[in-house]
């Protein structure tokens, strides 16, 4: 058994030496050679840990761990667990995604195999046991076990915190990177040239900072209400609806007519969308739901301004029946439109 253990330990030493050379002393090639290089590294890594696992089994069968006087820690399950901690810590610690302990991971990836091989050599050979203190071996093994336990605990804690952070409610004043990007976009927007793009950020569904910034930029243009009315007649009609549903305007009667024009425009855009669709996959059941909801809510908001919205809403409903060359899905917004028309 001792001879077999030493042979396995020698093979592990060869694998470790090759790994060290390829990882730290050679530059990894690119292209297809890089792929092959990576596979060789993985195979050497697997070979090392397999050999060391077998060495550990040989030591256990020969009663080598008794020399360390581990007491209750000499139980097979605990030893296996310690071995797994060393494997995981030494290998995961080198991953670039765990930057917090990158230096410790690098040290562990070199120190752990070295200490394990030295300790195994002592435990396999009685001659070395006579010259090396059992306490020294225990300290070495305990040190790398503690180091790898620390690395693993840090990795696990980081993963848990990251997972929890996803579900933690954000402060109402805290913006994420995407929202900060929107703020920058609003700041850089020239209201005199592209005011329509600002209307979409002016609704109540936006964070306070974004909405206030968008409104400030919109109203910096003296004739912004004229632009809003024109938007009801163009491709930005849904953006105009978003604005009108969340913000006040000076002349509600005038904007009621703008809302009516917006509903007609939305019906036209739906028909154009059908004409551009060439395959069934271009359409889906929930399509146009947001546009229809905004149009109907705007009609309800301005219903006391003397404008009859029913013809425009009927045209919106008729647009969904626009014939095309294939079967359309049953759009969920149709029920909402039918209900509104029945009520009015």
N, C-alpha and C positions, 0 to 999 in steps of 0.2 A: 504493500500500500504506500509505503514511504517513497519508493522509486516512482510509482505512478504519479504521486502527488508532485514530486520534483519535476517530472517530465512536463506535467500540465503547467506548473509554475514557470518553467522555462519557455513554453509556448506562449504563455500570457506575457512574459517579458519581451519576447520578440514582437508580439502584436502591439504592446505598449510603446516599444521603441519606434516601430514603424509609424504608429499614430502620432507620436511626438514630432517625428521628422516631417511628416506630411502636413501637420497642422501648423507648426511653428517655424520650421526651417525651410519650407518650400512654398512657392507661390502657386495658388490654385489656378490651373489653366482655364481658359474660357471655351465656349462652344461645346461640341460633343465630347471633347476631352474632359471638360469640367464635369459633365454628367458621369462619365466613367470614373473620374477621380473621386467624386462624392460616393459612388457605390462602393469603391474600394475602402474608403474611410468607414462607411457603415459596416461593412463586413469585418474589418479589423476590430472595430468597436464591439461588435457582437461576439467575435472570437475571443477577445480579451475577457469579457464578463462571463462568458460560458466557461472558459478555462478556470477563472477565479471561483466560480460557483462550484465547479467540480473539485477544485482544491479545498474549498471550505468543507465539502462533504467528506473528503478523504481525511481531513484534520479531525472532523467530528467523529468519524468511525474509528479513528485511532486514539480517541480520547485526548486529543491535543488541547482542547479547551479547558480540561480539568487543571492543567498546569497554571492557567491564569487565575484560578480560584474566583470564578465569577459568581459563585453562590446561586441565588435564585435567577440571575440573569443568564445562566447557562442553559436555560430551557430552549429547545430547538426552535419553537415558534418565535421567540424573542430574537434569537440570533438571525433567523431568516428576515424578520422585520428590519433589523439593523442593517442587514446586507442590502435590502431593497432601498432603504433610505439613502445609503451611500451611492447606490447606482443612480437613483433619480436625482439626488442633489448634485452629483458630479457631472451629470449629462445635461440636465435642465438648466443648471446655473450658467452654462455657456451660451444659452440662447440670447440673441440680441434684443428680444422683446422684454427681457427682464433686466433693464439697465441699472436698476437700483443697486443690485449686487453683482454687477458685471465683473468687478475686480475679484471679489470673493469667489465668484463662479469660476474664474480663470485659475485662481490658486487651488480651488478644490479639484478641478479637473486634472491637475498635475499631481497635487499632494495626495489625494485619495488613493489612486492606483499605486503610487510609490509606497505609501505606508502599508497598504494592504499586502503588497508583494513582500515587503520586508518582514511584516508580522507573520505572514504565512510561511516564509522561509524558516523563521525561528521555530514556529509551532510544528513544522514538519520534521525538523532535524534536532536530535538530542544534543549533538555537539554544540549547536548554536544556543540551545537553552542553557547550557552550562556557562556560557560567556555573557549572555544578555539577561538583564533583570526582567522578571515577569511584570513588575510594576511599570517599567519603561514601555513595554509592549502595550499594556493596558492604557497608559496615558496617550500613546500614539493613536490607538484605535478610538479611544474616547474623544480625542481632539477632532479627528476627521468626522466622527459620527455627529458630534455637536455642531461642527461647521456645516455639514450637509443638512442637518435638521433645521438650522437657522435659515439656510437658503430655501428649503422646501416650505417652511412656515411662512416666510416672506412672500413667496410666490403664491401660496394658497390665500393668504390674507389679501394680497393685491387683487387676486381674481374675485374674491368675495366683495371687497370694497367697490371694485369696478362694476360688479353686477348690481349691487345695492344702489350705486350712484345713478344707474339708469332709471330706477324706480323712485328715487327721492324726488319729491315735488320741488320744483325750482321756485325761488323767490320771485314774486311778481315783478320785481325790478331787475331780475337777472336775465340777460340775453345770452343765447348760445352763439356759436361762431356763425351759423347760418344767418341768424337774425342781425348780428353785428354787420354782416355783409350787406344785408338789406339797408341798414342805416347808412352805410357808406354809399350804396347805390343811390339812395334818396338825396344824400348830400351832394353827390356829383351830378345829379340830373339837372338839366336846364329846363325849367318849367315853361319857358317861352317856345321851346321846340318839341318837348315830349311830355306834356302834362298828363296825357292819358295813362302813361305807365305809373303815375303816382296815385291815380284813383284806387287802384287795387289794394294799396296799403292804407287806405283811409277808413276801412270798415272797423266795426266793433270787435271783429274776430282777431284783430292784430294787437300785439302788446302796446301798452300805453305810449312807450317811447317812440315806437315806429309810427303809430297813428298820428301822434302830435307832430312829429317831424314832417310827415307827409302833408298834413293839413297846413302847416306853416309854409311849406314850399309851394303848395297849390295856391294858397291865398296871397302869396307874394306877387302873383300875376294879377293885375287889376281887373282884367276881363275874364277871369277864370270861369265864371258862371256861363259865359257865352261858349267857352270851350266845352264845358260839361254838356250843354244842350246839343252841340254838334256831335259829341261822342255818342249820344243816343242814336244817331243815324249811321254810325259807322261800325267797324269791326270791334271796337272797344266797348260795345253796348253793355256787356256784363260788368265791366269795370265801373261804368257810370251807375248801374244799378247798385253796386256795392257802396258807392259813395252816397247816393241819395237815401239809402236805407239807414244810414248811420249818422247823417249830418243834416243840418238845417240849411235851407236856401231862402233867399229874400222873397221871391215871388212864387208862391206855391202853385197858383193857378197856371202860370206859365210853364212851370216844370211838370205839372200834371200832363200837359200836352206833349212835353218831352218824353215822359214815361210812356205815353201811348205810342209815340214814334219808336221808342226803344223796343216795345213788344213786337211791333211790325218788323223792325230790323232783326230781332232775334229769330222770328219765324223765317225770314229770308235766309239768315245764316244757317239755320237747320236744314233748309232745302238744299242750299249749296253744299253742305256737308254730305248729304245723301248722294248728290250727283258726283262728288269726288270719290265716293266709296266704290271700290271695285271688287272687293271680296267680303264675305260675311264676317271675317275676323276684324274688319274695320269698325264694326258696330257691337255694342254690348248693352245689356239690360239697364244698367244705371246711367247710361249716357244721357246728357241734357238735363239731368235732374237738378243740378245746381242752377243752371240758367233759367229753367222753368220756375223754380222756387223763388229766385230773385225777382223775376218778372211779376209773378202773382203777388208777392209781398209788397212790391212797389205799387201795384194797382190798388191793393187794399189800403195802403198808406195814403194815397191821394184820391180815394173814392169820393170824398166830399167836396171836390173842386169842380164839379159840373162836367166832368169828362166821362163818356161812356166807354169803358175799356173792353166791353164784351166782344165787339167785332174783332178787335186786335187779338184778344185771347183765343177766340174761335179760330182765327188764322194761325195762331201758334199751334193749336191742336191739330188743324188740318195739315200743317207742315209735317207733322210726324207720320202722316199717311202718304207722304210723297212716294210715288211708285219708283222702284229700282229693279234691277235685273235679278234679284235674289230675295229670299225671304228675310224679313227684318225680325230682330228679337222683339219681344213684348216689352216696350220701354216702361219702366216703373213710374215715370212722370205722367203717363197718360191718365192714370187713375186720379192724380191730383188735379189735372186740368179738367177732367170730366166732372169731378166734384165741385170745382169752382164754377164752371159753366152752369151746372144744375142749380147751384145756390143763387146765381145772379140771373 
